[in-house]
Amino acid sequence: MTRTTLSKRALSRRSFNATLGAAASLPLLGRKAFAFESADVIVVGAGLAGLNAALNLESEGYSVIVLEAADYVGGRTRTFDFPAGPTNAGGQTIGPYYARVRDLADRLGVPLMSPPGRIAMGNYVRGELVSSADWPNAKVNKTVGAERNVQPGAMEFFYLSNNNPLPDVESWTEAEQAHLDVSIARYMINKGASEEALRLASITMNVFSLSTGSALSYLRDIKRLQWGIANTNNQNTRATYGASTEDDGFEFSEVVGGTQRLCEAMAGALKGEVRLNQPVRSISMTGDDVEVKTVDGSRFQSKYVVSAVPFSVLRNIEVFPHFEGRQKDAIRQSAHGNTVRVFMEPTEPFWEDDIGEAGLYTDTAIERVFARSNEEGEIIGMDCWVNGNAAFRLDQLPSESVGEFVVDSMARIRPASKGKLKVIKVHSWAKHSASGCCRHVFEAGQVGEWADVMAKPHDRLHLAGEQTRSIENGMEAAAKSGERAAFEIMERFG
Ligand SMILES: Cc1cc2nc3c(=O)[nH]c(=O)nc-3n(C[C@H](O)[C@H](O)[C@H](O)COP(=O)(O)OP(=O)(O)OC[C@H]3O[C@@H](n4cnc5c(N)ncnc54)[C@H](O)[C@@H]3O)c2cc1C
């Protein structure tokens, strides 16, 4: 009977994992350097993808060790517990079609709730503060024709959601759609966008820049969101993560207490504990075995391994045999964007003294400021949200200066806010997390080059993580990728 069969049929996970490998009989001295722990599968990364892979594998009787670099589980679903209440730094909104995420929450008894209502957003464009109502006729509104009635923050949706040319989500990798794998700027220009519309859209777009991001990939994301939505051609829809209304036809949810609670429940449901503070440094596959080493010298052995880390992280892990061809290029070169968030607390409702809208779209370095409310609709927090190249530019400032920079910028833009905003925390996903990014981004031309190889198993290594998404978005994509990788491995075990 093979060890795998044993572990499935007879051994408890605890006893199996307690089994030390080849050096178990060595004297204690120097043992750490040689001893290793074994399991059927090692999962690298305890985000939604890795945890879902582990849960699926364990539910079929396979033993799993999960190795996580950070000191917490959940990766990009991190929740901060601020005095005003739990606040999500990453994944927050659960879309209506997030079947896996919803099912996990249901099975694990993690309660979901409706998101608090959207808080109105005004604009600061070309040096002027303008309410959303005044925007269409504002002097600083330099957009053209129908664009004039579109709020700056909704410009990307105006151009990318209206008449989305993709017939369905699955078609994004088909040859007939390859002509859409051009830059978002090119796509918008072809649709008649003015230069000013491009400039305004560049603030909200979650890519490095409009001139490099792939329109095809973005249209795919939007098509998924549009599935089943009644009024997809609503010109002013701001349907983006966490910014929808019932009018948009969306039905979104959030995890009570913060999204990280879901990942903690997933980790808690595993038979073994997730090994925290264990950044993986190498994965070596020889013959029928995989050996994984972490930075402190610990060694783990398995039959298969799941990499559930972003490619921007995987490229820094030594993998033997090496990745090859287009897959190597995708892992080494694919783009991973950043989001910087500055969480603030307003000490007074200063917005009542200017345009009356607490949230603000700006065409400045601080990009957007969202207001957060509690269930009673009372504003309890403000959150500056900077994407793309602008986020990397903020990363160049010392971390401790970023909060001050945002508050000072706000005081300049909105003098009413002066002295009334307190910084609670600055979080850059590129700088302050082991994930090292907010999301994978396809640049123009890369869908055709790489989409079909990004999730392809390499030797005994199976690839999960949101960057391997096919038709889902965000957290659902991560959960699905973990499930897929687990099924691939189960098939190989037979
Ligand atoms: C600001 C922001 C807002 C978002 N909003 C939404 C939203 O509203 N809705 C939505 O659906 N999605 C949203 N997302 C996206 C969603 O959070 C992610 O797609 C999803 O959580 C990614 O999960 P993952 O498991 O693929 O990766 P991760 O969560 O990044 O997991 C990877 C794990 O690997 C660990 N790791 C890294 N290096 C190593 C190493 N060497 N060894 C071991 N472990 C390692 C990391 O610490 C991490 O825990 C948002 C993301 C961000 C950043």
The ligand as an SDF file (V2000), in Angstrom:
LIG
                    3D

 53 58  0  0  0  0  0  0  0  0999 V2000
   -7.7820   46.5980   -2.2830 C   0  0  0  0  0  0  0  0  0  0  0  0
   -8.4360   45.3460   -2.7900 C   0  0  0  0  0  0  0  0  0  0  0  0
   -9.8220   45.3140   -2.9240 C   0  0  0  0  0  0  0  0  0  0  0  0
  -10.4300   44.1480   -3.4050 C   0  0  0  0  0  0  0  0  0  0  0  0
  -11.7990   44.1090   -3.4760 N   0  0  0  0  0  0  0  0  0  0  0  0
  -12.4100   42.9660   -3.8490 C   0  0  0  0  0  0  0  0  0  0  0  0
  -13.8240   42.8440   -3.7840 C   0  0  0  0  0  0  0  0  0  0  0  0
  -14.5130   43.7490   -3.3190 O   0  0  0  0  0  0  0  0  0  0  0  0
  -14.3880   41.6850   -4.2150 N   0  0  0  0  0  0  0  0  0  0  0  0
  -13.6310   40.6350   -4.6850 C   0  0  0  0  0  0  0  0  0  0  0  0
  -14.1980   39.6100   -5.0640 O   0  0  0  0  0  0  0  0  0  0  0  0
  -12.2920   40.7080   -4.7180 N   0  0  0  0  0  0  0  0  0  0  0  0
  -11.6700   41.8400   -4.3070 C   0  0  0  0  0  0  0  0  0  0  0  0
  -10.3120   41.9010   -4.2780 N   0  0  0  0  0  0  0  0  0  0  0  0
   -9.5370   40.7610   -4.8170 C   0  0  0  0  0  0  0  0  0  0  0  0
   -9.4470   39.5780   -3.8380 C   0  0  0  0  0  0  0  0  0  0  0  0
   -9.1640   40.0200   -2.5490 O   0  0  0  0  0  0  0  0  0  0  0  0
   -8.3420   38.6500   -4.3380 C   0  0  0  0  0  0  0  0  0  0  0  0
   -8.5660   38.3120   -5.6840 O   0  0  0  0  0  0  0  0  0  0  0  0
   -8.2400   37.3380   -3.5580 C   0  0  0  0  0  0  0  0  0  0  0  0
   -8.3460   37.5290   -2.1790 O   0  0  0  0  0  0  0  0  0  0  0  0
   -6.9120   36.6770   -3.9290 C   0  0  0  0  0  0  0  0  0  0  0  0
   -6.7770   35.4520   -3.2490 O   0  0  0  0  0  0  0  0  0  0  0  0
   -5.5330   34.5000   -3.5690 P   0  0  0  0  0  0  0  0  0  0  0  0
   -5.6720   33.3440   -2.6570 O   0  0  0  0  0  0  0  0  0  0  0  0
   -5.4510   34.2600   -5.0150 O   0  0  0  0  0  0  0  0  0  0  0  0
   -4.2400   35.3550   -3.2100 O   0  0  0  0  0  0  0  0  0  0  0  0
   -3.7470   35.9490   -1.8020 P   0  0  0  0  0  0  0  0  0  0  0  0
   -4.9000   36.3380   -0.9710 O   0  0  0  0  0  0  0  0  0  0  0  0
   -2.7500   36.9980   -2.1290 O   0  0  0  0  0  0  0  0  0  0  0  0
   -3.0440   34.7090   -1.1180 O   0  0  0  0  0  0  0  0  0  0  0  0
   -1.6860   34.4040   -1.3210 C   0  0  0  0  0  0  0  0  0  0  0  0
   -1.0920   34.0350    0.0210 C   0  0  0  0  0  0  0  0  0  0  0  0
    0.2410   33.5980   -0.1820 O   0  0  0  0  0  0  0  0  0  0  0  0
    1.0440   34.1290    0.8660 C   0  0  0  0  0  0  0  0  0  0  0  0
    2.4410   34.0990    0.4090 N   0  0  0  0  0  0  0  0  0  0  0  0
    3.1100   34.9990   -0.3310 C   0  0  0  0  0  0  0  0  0  0  0  0
    4.3750   34.5990   -0.5490 N   0  0  0  0  0  0  0  0  0  0  0  0
    4.5050   33.3980    0.0510 C   0  0  0  0  0  0  0  0  0  0  0  0
    5.5770   32.4660    0.1840 C   0  0  0  0  0  0  0  0  0  0  0  0
    6.7860   32.6690   -0.3760 N   0  0  0  0  0  0  0  0  0  0  0  0
    5.3610   31.3370    0.9000 N   0  0  0  0  0  0  0  0  0  0  0  0
    4.1580   31.0900    1.4930 C   0  0  0  0  0  0  0  0  0  0  0  0
    3.1240   31.9370    1.3930 N   0  0  0  0  0  0  0  0  0  0  0  0
    3.2800   33.0700    0.6780 C   0  0  0  0  0  0  0  0  0  0  0  0
    0.4720   35.5000    1.1020 C   0  0  0  0  0  0  0  0  0  0  0  0
    0.8310   36.0220    2.3520 O   0  0  0  0  0  0  0  0  0  0  0  0
   -1.0320   35.2210    0.9740 C   0  0  0  0  0  0  0  0  0  0  0  0
   -1.5950   34.8600    2.2090 O   0  0  0  0  0  0  0  0  0  0  0  0
   -9.6600   43.0290   -3.7720 C   0  0  0  0  0  0  0  0  0  0  0  0
   -8.2700   43.0560   -3.6130 C   0  0  0  0  0  0  0  0  0  0  0  0
   -7.6590   44.2030   -3.1030 C   0  0  0  0  0  0  0  0  0  0  0  0
   -6.1840   44.1970   -2.8840 C   0  0  0  0  0  0  0  0  0  0  0  0
  1  2  1  0
  2  3  1  0
  2 52  2  0
  3  4  2  0
  4  5  1  0
  4 50  1  0
  5  6  2  0
  6  7  1  0
  6 13  1  0
  7  8  2  0
  7  9  1  0
  9 10  1  0
 10 11  2  0
 10 12  1  0
 12 13  2  0
 13 14  1  0
 14 15  1  0
 14 50  1  0
 15 16  1  0
 16 17  1  0
 16 18  1  0
 18 19  1  0
 18 20  1  0
 20 21  1  0
 20 22  1  0
 22 23  1  0
 23 24  1  0
 24 25  2  0
 24 26  1  0
 24 27  1  0
 27 28  1  0
 28 29  2  0
 28 30  1  0
 28 31  1  0
 31 32  1  0
 32 33  1  0
 33 34  1  0
 33 48  1  0
 34 35  1  0
 35 36  1  0
 35 46  1  0
 36 37  1  0
 36 45  1  0
 37 38  2  0
 38 39  1  0
 39 40  1  0
 39 45  2  0
 40 41  1  0
 40 42  2  0
 42 43  1  0
 43 44  2  0
 44 45  1  0
 46 47  1  0
 46 48  1  0
 48 49  1  0
 50 51  2  0
 51 52  1  0
 52 53  1  0
M  END
$$$$
